C-alpha cells in the first residue's frame, strides 16, 4: 500500500454485487452513450451526402472507442491516480513533438503522423490535464492552499500555451477549461475564482492585440455581425443559422434538409453537424439530444458525488462538466452565439481522435463508478 | 485551520465538493436552457425568415431568353436570323482565384488581351452570381478542350446562345440594322426582367425600330441548385415566347441588283411600291457587314469604318440630304399649272440665261450649251429637256408660298415617317423657315434658285422616292413602310386622308412629259429609253455641289471629284399603270442621265421581268390609248 493511502477497504455488505458492477460497467451510462452513437450515425449518414463512407469509418472509431472505454473501466481508480503524471508528461511530450515534427493544414500544425493514422495530441490533453490536476489535488488539502493552486495553474497553462502555439484556439480553451473545472471542484477558494475572472477580463485586450491572429479576430467580429459579409467569413454562420431556423419544430425530415444536402452548409459532417440535425429533426430533435446529454452529465454528477476518493470525485466531476462545455461551445458556435472555433459536437460529429478521447473519459468515469464501496476512517 | 499540520477532513471535503457540484449542475441546466431557447428562437420565432433564406439558397430563377423574331424579305428570304453559338463565361463568386482561372483558361484556349479587358469591364456591371461572358463563338475544338477540363475549372460555364446573324451581310445593313451588346445608357432604359438573359438589343434600322416586337417574352425556370451552383433539378418552367417575325416589302433580288449597280459609286436608291407605300429596295452605298457588330466590334474595325472616306455607316437613303435639282421640276410644273401661274400653252424664249429686274447677276441655264433652248419652250419641253429658264420665269410668278405649301403634300420638308429611326427631314424652304434659321427675309433670288431645286432646298432620297410615288399615283398620300406583315398579320398601308387634288388633265400632262424624258428623242434620259421594252416616266437631275458663276462653264477637270455634281434620277413604271416609283442619287456622279438613269433601268428591268408585267400587254394598252385597265394589270402583276 502506498504510504499516502489513509483509507481501509472493505467488501460491500453481503457481497452480492451486481454483475454489471463486477465487470465494472456503468450500465445506464453505456446505454445513454449507445443511444447517442446510434443517433449520431443516423445524422452522419445524412450529413455525409447519404453515403456510408463516413458512417463506416465512424462506426469503426466507435467500436474501438467503446472497447477502450471498457478496458479502461477494468483498471482500479488507484492505477489511474498513480500513473496520472506519466500520462500528463507523455501528453506534454507529444505536444512538443507536434510543434517540432507535426503535420498540418491551413497554416496550423496539429497532427502527428504515426504511420497508419494521424493523432491530434491536443485532444488527449483534454483528459490528461483534469487527470493530472485531480491526482495532484486529490492527495492534498481541500480547499487547496496557494502553493498548490500555483502548481496546478502551471500544470494547466503549460499544455494550454503549447496548444495555442499550434495554433488551435478552440482546443486550448477546452483544455484550459477542463483543468480549471478540476481546480474549481477541488474547492478553489472564491477569492481565486473572482480574481481569475478579473484576470481573464483584463487579459482580453492583450489577447486581442498580441495573441489572437487575424482570422481569429475575424471570427469574433463575424459573430457580432455575420450578415456584414454574407459570402465571406459570415457565410458559415449565416448558412448554419439558416439550416437550423428552416428546420422548424419538426424538421424537414431525415435526408431532406436542403441546406445540408445541397452543400450550403460547411463542415456539415464535423463541427456543424448539429445544424444538419436541427434542420432535419427540428427543435424536437435538438431537445431530445439535449436531454440525452443532460442525462449523461447527470449520471457523471451522480458518479462523482458517490465517488470514494477525492481524486475520483474531482476527476469524474470535471470530466462530466468538460463534456458539457464541449456541447455548449459547439452548439453555441453553430447557432451564432459564440465565435467559430474548431470544436466538435461530442459523439455526434465525425472524427476519430475526439471520439477516442471521449470514450477514454467515459472509461475513467466507469472505473470510478465501479470503485468498491469504502468505509472511511480517520487514521 | 492550519493546513500545514492538519489532514483534510473527508466529510468536509465531500461537502465542499457536493456544494461545488450542485452549483456547477445548476449552471449546466441554466446554460442548457439558454441553448434550447436559442434554438427555439431560431426554429420557432424566426422559422419563416429562415425558410425564405433556405429557399432563396436552393431555388434560383433562371431566365430563358426568347429567340428574337426573324426578318424576311417579301419572298421569305431570310435577312436576319438566330444562329446558335457557344460562349465561355465565368461566375466570379464560384471561383476562389479569378486571375488564376483566367490564366489557366488562357493556356487551354486562345484568349486575346481584348477579350480579357472587355471581360473585366463587363464584370464591373455584373450582378452577384451572374455569368459574365469571357469569349464568344467558341470553335468546336475549344468547346471540346473546355469540356475535358471542366472539373479543373470551377466557376467556368460554356453555354449555347442564340446569336443574331445577317446572311445577306452588307446588302441590308442600313435597312435591317443590327443588334449589339446592351450598353450602359440602354441598360437604364430597358425592363430588366424582359432583358434578363438577353444581352443584345437593336441598335439601328428595323432591329431598333421594332425592338419591342422582335424581342419576344422572356421565360424562366425555377431550378434547385447546390452551393456550387450546379443545377440539381428543374422545379418549374415557363417557356419563353419568341419574338414576332417581320416580313418586309423589300425584294432581295431588286436590292441586290441595285446594290451591284452602284459599283464603287457612293449614293442611294429607294424604290417604293406605289399602292402600299412598301419599300421594295433601299440601298445606301457603300455599305458594311452588320455581323461585325453583333458580338461587339473591335475598336480598330469600328474606327476604320467611321474614318472610311465613303462613310459606309451613313444611311444615305434617309439621312443624306441633297438638292433635288431638276427632279423637282415635274412637281413645280404641276403646282404652276394648278395655281394657273402658267398654262399648257405658256411658252417662253430661252436665251440661256435669266435676268431678274434689279439684280445684276443673271441666272444661267445649267442644261444647255450657250444659246439656250431657243424659242417656244413650254412646260413639257422644259421638263423633257430640263430647261431652267422656263422654271425661273414660272417660279417668280408662282412665288415661294405656293411652292412651299403644295410641296408638303409630296413629303418634302418633313420626315416621311418610315419605320426605321434616324430619318432626316430635309429642307422645304419658306419665308418663315428662312427667318427662323437664317434670320433673313426671303428674296426673289431665293425663289429663283429654288424653282430648279437648288438653293436652300434639300431632300433625302427617300423623300424623293415618296414624291415620285405620289406624282405617279396622282396625289395619293401613302406613308412609306418597310414592314409588310408582323407574324403573318398583314399591316395595312398608312394613307393620309387628304389627297393632293389636281385636275386630271394636268396630271396626265405631267406624266406624259415625264414619259417623254425617257422615251422621246430629245429627252434627257433618252439613252435608257432606247432599248426599253416597256414605258416609264422619269426625270433626271444634276445637283450642284459648288456654285459656278454664270459666266463660267462647269469644267470637271478643274474640280476635285468630291466637288463634282451629284447625279439624280426619279421615275415610275409602268407608265400606264404605275406600280413602282424610285429615286436615285449618285454622289458626284455628274449627270443624272449618265450616272443615275442606267441604275434605274437595271432595277426596273428586273422588276418588270420578275413581276411578269409583260411589255406586249403594255404596248397594246398604250397603242389604243384606252384608259388603263387597272384591275386586269393588277391581276397580272400578282402572278
Boltz contact constraints between the chains, C-beta under 6 A:
constraints:
  - contact:
      token1: [A, 141]
      token2: [B, 3]
      max_distance: 6.0
  - contact:
      token1: [A, 141]
      token2: [B, 8]
      max_distance: 6.0
  - contact:
      token1: [A, 142]
      token2: [B, 8]
      max_distance: 6.0
  - contact:
      token1: [A, 142]
      token2: [B, 13]
      max_distance: 6.0
  - contact:
      token1: [A, 142]
      token2: [B, 16]
      max_distance: 6.0
  - contact:
      token1: [A, 145]
      token2: [B, 3]
      max_distance: 6.0
  - contact:
      token1: [A, 185]
      token2: [B, 20]
      max_distance: 6.0
  - contact:
      token1: [A, 187]
      token2: [B, 16]
      max_distance: 6.0
  - contact:
      token1: [A, 242]
      token2: [B, 50]
      max_distance: 6.0
  - contact:
      token1: [A, 242]
      token2: [B, 53]
      max_distance: 6.0
  - contact:
      token1: [A, 242]
      token2: [B, 54]
      max_distance: 6.0
  - contact:
      token1: [A, 244]
      token2: [B, 42]
      max_distance: 6.0
  - contact:
      token1: [A, 245]
      token2: [B, 42]
      max_distance: 6.0
  - contact:
      token1: [A, 245]
      token2: [B, 43]
      max_distance: 6.0
  - contact:
      token1: [A, 245]
      token2: [B, 46]
      max_distance: 6.0
  - contact:
      token1: [A, 245]
      token2: [B, 47]
      max_distance: 6.0
  - contact:
      token1: [A, 245]
      token2: [B, 50]
      max_distance: 6.0
  - contact:
      token1: [A, 246]
      token2: [B, 50]
      max_distance: 6.0
  - contact:
      token1: [A, 246]
      token2: [B, 51]
      max_distance: 6.0
  - contact:
      token1: [A, 246]
      token2: [B, 54]
      max_distance: 6.0
  - contact:
      token1: [A, 247]
      token2: [B, 43]
      max_distance: 6.0
  - contact:
      token1: [A, 248]
      token2: [B, 43]
      max_distance: 6.0
  - contact:
      token1: [A, 248]
      token2: [B, 47]
      max_distance: 6.0
  - contact:
      token1: [A, 258]
      token2: [B, 54]
      max_distance: 6.0
  - contact:
      token1: [A, 258]
      token2: [B, 58]
      max_distance: 6.0
  - contact:
      token1: [A, 259]
      token2: [B, 54]
      max_distance: 6.0
  - contact:
      token1: [A, 262]
      token2: [B, 58]
      max_distance: 6.0
  - contact:
      token1: [A, 262]
      token2: [B, 226]
      max_distance: 6.0
  - contact:
      token1: [A, 263]
      token2: [B, 226]
      max_distance: 6.0
  - contact:
      token1: [A, 263]
      token2: [B, 227]
      max_distance: 6.0
  - contact:
      token1: [A, 264]
      token2: [B, 57]
      max_distance: 6.0
  - contact:
      token1: [A, 264]
      token2: [B, 227]
      max_distance: 6.0
  - contact:
      token1: [A, 283]
      token2: [B, 39]
      max_distance: 6.0
  - contact:
      token1: [A, 283]
      token2: [B, 40]
      max_distance: 6.0
  - contact:
      token1: [A, 283]
      token2: [B, 43]
      max_distance: 6.0
  - contact:
      token1: [A, 286]
      token2: [B, 39]
      max_distance: 6.0
  - contact:
      token1: [A, 290]
      token2: [B, 32]
      max_distance: 6.0
  - contact:
      token1: [A, 290]
      token2: [B, 36]
      max_distance: 6.0
  - contact:
      token1: [A, 297]
      token2: [B, 28]
      max_distance: 6.0
  - contact:
      token1: [A, 301]
      token2: [B, 21]
      max_distance: 6.0
  - contact:
      token1: [A, 301]
      token2: [B, 25]
      max_distance: 6.0
  - contact:
      token1: [A, 305]
      token2: [B, 18]
      max_distance: 6.0
  - contact:
      token1: [A, 310]
      token2: [B, 13]
      max_distance: 6.0
  - contact:
      token1: [A, 313]
      token2: [B, 17]
      max_distance: 6.0
  - contact:
      token1: [A, 317]
      token2: [B, 21]
      max_distance: 6.0
  - contact:
      token1: [A, 321]
      token2: [B, 24]
      max_distance: 6.0
  - contact:
      token1: [A, 324]
      token2: [B, 28]
      max_distance: 6.0
  - contact:
      token1: [A, 328]
      token2: [B, 31]
      max_distance: 6.0
  - contact:
      token1: [A, 331]
      token2: [B, 35]
      max_distance: 6.0
  - contact:
      token1: [A, 335]
      token2: [B, 38]
      max_distance: 6.0
  - contact:
      token1: [A, 337]
      token2: [B, 38]
      max_distance: 6.0
  - contact:
      token1: [A, 376]
      token2: [B, 10]
      max_distance: 6.0
